[in-house]
Amino acid sequence: MTGGYDVLPTELRAHASKLDALAERLGEAVHAARTISMADGAYGQLCQFLPAVMRGIEDQAGAALTAGAKGVADIATNVRYTADEYEQREDDAAVTFGSLR
């Protein structure tokens, strides 16, 4: 690979901002999932067992959404850290090569 590659820290930070927005939307979904629940009589007497079954599924879905929101937020943090590291390494290399003149 002779061409190398370029990393643009500004692009990484822009991507991290998009991830933040996604994490925020997932957080809103978590909030919505936790504020709604099926009433015990929602399906009448014949199917009165369904709300209890659905609550377990609601809890699992809420936990999955919570984990997803945290995961996306963590990725955004790590992408920002990566951008900072690339910038710092570039600055360090510029100082090193500048002192060789």
C-alpha positions as CSV (number, residue, x, y, z in Angstrom):
1,M,0.0,0.0,0.0
2,T,2.0,3.0,-1.3
3,G,-0.7,5.6,-1.2
4,G,-1.3,5.8,2.5
5,Y,-4.4,7.2,4.0
6,D,-5.7,10.4,5.5
7,V,-7.7,10.7,8.7
8,L,-9.6,14.0,9.2
9,P,-10.3,14.6,12.9
10,T,-13.0,17.1,12.0
11,E,-14.8,14.3,10.1
12,L,-14.5,12.0,13.0
13,R,-15.9,14.6,15.3
14,A,-18.8,15.2,12.9
15,H,-19.5,11.5,12.9
16,A,-19.4,11.5,16.7
17,S,-22.0,14.2,16.8
18,K,-24.3,12.1,14.6
19,L,-23.8,9.2,17.0
20,D,-24.7,11.6,19.9
21,A,-27.9,12.4,18.1
22,L,-28.7,8.7,17.6
23,A,-28.0,8.0,21.3
24,E,-30.3,10.8,22.2
25,R,-33.1,9.4,20.1
26,L,-32.5,6.0,21.6
27,G,-32.7,7.6,25.0
28,E,-36.1,9.1,24.1
29,A,-37.2,5.6,23.0
30,V,-36.1,4.2,26.4
31,H,-38.1,6.9,28.1
32,A,-41.2,6.2,26.0
33,A,-40.9,2.4,26.6
34,R,-40.7,2.9,30.3
35,T,-43.8,5.2,30.4
36,I,-46.2,3.0,28.6
37,S,-47.6,-0.3,29.7
38,M,-50.5,-2.6,28.8
39,A,-53.5,-2.5,31.1
40,D,-54.4,-5.8,32.7
41,G,-57.8,-5.8,31.0
42,A,-56.6,-4.8,27.6
43,Y,-57.5,-8.1,26.0
44,G,-60.6,-8.9,28.0
45,Q,-61.1,-12.0,30.2
46,L,-60.3,-14.6,27.7
47,C,-56.8,-13.3,27.0
48,Q,-56.1,-11.7,30.4
49,F,-52.8,-13.6,30.6
50,L,-51.3,-11.6,27.7
51,P,-50.5,-8.3,29.5
52,A,-48.3,-10.2,32.1
53,V,-46.5,-12.0,29.2
54,M,-46.0,-8.7,27.4
55,R,-44.6,-7.0,30.5
56,G,-41.6,-9.4,30.4
57,I,-41.1,-8.6,26.8
58,E,-41.4,-4.9,27.5
59,D,-38.8,-5.2,30.2
60,Q,-36.4,-7.0,27.9
61,A,-37.0,-4.4,25.1
62,G,-36.4,-1.6,27.6
63,A,-33.1,-3.2,28.7
64,A,-32.0,-3.7,25.1
65,L,-32.8,-0.1,24.2
66,T,-30.9,1.2,27.3
67,A,-27.9,-0.9,26.4
68,G,-28.1,0.3,22.8
69,A,-28.2,4.0,23.8
70,K,-25.3,3.5,26.2
71,G,-23.3,1.6,23.5
72,V,-23.8,4.3,20.9
73,A,-22.9,7.1,23.4
74,D,-19.7,5.1,24.3
75,I,-18.8,4.8,20.6
76,A,-19.3,8.6,20.1
77,T,-16.9,9.2,23.1
78,N,-14.4,6.8,21.6
79,V,-14.6,8.3,18.1
80,R,-13.9,11.8,19.7
81,Y,-11.0,10.3,21.6
82,T,-9.6,8.8,18.4
83,A,-9.9,12.2,16.7
84,D,-8.0,13.8,19.6
85,E,-5.3,11.1,19.4
86,Y,-4.8,11.5,15.6
87,E,-4.5,15.3,16.1
88,Q,-2.0,14.9,18.9
89,R,0.1,12.4,17.0
90,E,0.1,14.7,14.0
91,D,1.2,17.6,16.1
92,D,3.9,15.5,17.7
93,A,5.2,14.4,14.3
94,A,5.2,17.9,13.0
95,V,7.3,19.0,16.0
96,T,9.7,16.1,15.6
97,F,10.2,16.6,11.9
98,G,10.3,20.4,12.2
99,S,13.2,20.0,14.6
100,L,15.2,18.0,12.1
101,R,15.5,21.0,9.7
